[in-house]
């Protein structure tokens, strides 16, 4: 009985290892394709698309990034600033909204909860796709 249980566990572990290895390879392949695409010549990339085995390699994209480093750093700075301001604003508004909703004696608690939960059902993409 013990040997049968040991064999079942061993078989399951082998199967799980194979399945997880396949998933890991499938997750790594797009990253590898992008890395290879970054060193592929631009004209070949336009002509043949992304491939794991490009015929012509080029580091022009990295040279471009070095030349445009001031613009790229400015863009990252704006992204970080917008993210920080958005996070702080969201945190402030969420806490100021959560306090009255947590009070049992707040007169408009149900109306406020309806407004909050109803707007959570629809994201911004629903409105634009409805208009289209």
C-alpha positions in Angstrom: 0.0 0.0 0.0 2.8 2.4 0.9 4.7 1.6 -2.3 1.5 2.3 -4.4 1.1 5.7 -2.7 4.7 6.6 -3.3 4.4 5.7 -7.0 1.2 7.9 -7.3 3.0 10.8 -5.7 6.0 10.4 -7.9 3.9 10.2 -11.1 2.0 13.3 -10.1 5.1 15.2 -9.4 6.6 14.3 -12.7 3.4 15.3 -14.5 3.2 18.5 -12.6 6.8 19.3 -13.4 6.3 18.7 -17.1 3.1 20.9 -17.2 4.7 23.7 -15.2 7.8 23.6 -17.4 5.7 23.9 -20.5 3.9 26.9 -18.9 7.2 28.5 -17.9 8.6 28.1 -21.4 5.4 29.6 -22.9 5.7 32.5 -20.5 9.3 33.2 -21.4 8.9 32.9 -25.2 7.3 36.4 -25.7 10.0 38.0 -23.6 12.7 36.3 -25.6 11.0 37.3 -28.8 11.0 41.0 -27.8 14.6 40.8 -26.8 15.5 39.3 -30.1 13.3 41.9 -31.9 15.2 44.7 -30.1 18.5 43.7 -31.8 16.9 42.9 -35.2 17.4 45.4 -38.1 14.5 47.7 -38.5 14.0 47.1 -42.2 14.0 43.3 -41.7 11.5 43.7 -38.8 9.2 45.7 -41.0 9.6 43.3 -43.9 9.4 39.9 -42.2 8.0 40.7 -38.7 9.3 39.2 -35.5 11.2 36.0 -35.7 13.4 34.0 -33.3 16.1 33.7 -35.9 16.7 37.1 -37.7 19.1 37.2 -40.6 20.3 40.7 -39.9 21.2 42.1 -36.5 21.5 45.7 -35.5 21.9 47.7 -32.3 20.4 50.9 -33.8 17.5 50.9 -31.3 19.9 51.0 -28.4 21.9 53.8 -30.0 18.7 55.7 -30.5 17.8 55.2 -26.8 21.2 56.6 -25.7 20.9 59.6 -28.0 17.3 60.3 -26.8 18.1 59.6 -23.1 17.0 63.1 -22.0 13.5 62.6 -23.5 13.2 59.1 -22.1 14.2 60.2 -18.6 11.7 63.1 -18.8 9.0 60.7 -19.9 9.8 58.4 -17.0 9.7 61.4 -14.6 6.3 62.4 -15.9 5.0 58.8 -15.6 6.3 58.5 -12.0 4.8 61.9 -11.1 1.4 61.1 -12.6 1.4 57.7 -10.8 2.4 59.2 -7.5 -0.2 62.0 -7.7 -2.9 59.6 -8.9 -2.1 57.2 -6.1 -2.2 59.8 -3.4 -5.4 61.4 -4.7 -7.0 58.0 -4.9 -5.9 57.1 -1.4 -7.2 60.4 -0.1 -10.6 60.2 -1.8 -11.0 56.5 -0.9 -10.4 57.2 2.8 -12.6 60.2 2.9 -15.4 58.2 1.2 -14.9 55.1 3.4 -15.3 56.9 6.7 -18.9 58.1 6.1 -19.9 54.8 4.6 -18.6 53.0 7.7 -20.8 55.1 10.0 -24.2 53.6 10.9 -25.8 56.9 11.7 -24.9 58.6 8.3 -28.2 59.6 6.7 -27.2 59.1 3.0 -25.2 55.9 3.5 -27.3 53.8 1.2 -27.4 56.4 -1.6 -23.7 56.9 -1.4 -23.0 53.1 -1.4 -25.3 52.7 -4.4 -23.4 55.5 -6.2 -20.1 53.9 -5.4 -21.0 50.3 -6.3 -23.0 51.2 -9.4 -20.1 53.1 -10.9 -17.7 50.2 -10.1 -19.8 48.0 -12.4 -18.9 50.0 -15.4 -15.4 51.1 -16.3 -14.4 53.9 -18.6 -14.1 51.6 -21.6 -17.8 50.7 -21.5 -18.9 54.3 -22.1 -16.7 54.8 -25.1 -17.6 51.5 -26.7 -21.3 52.3 -26.2 -20.9 55.6 -28.0 -19.1 54.0 -30.9 
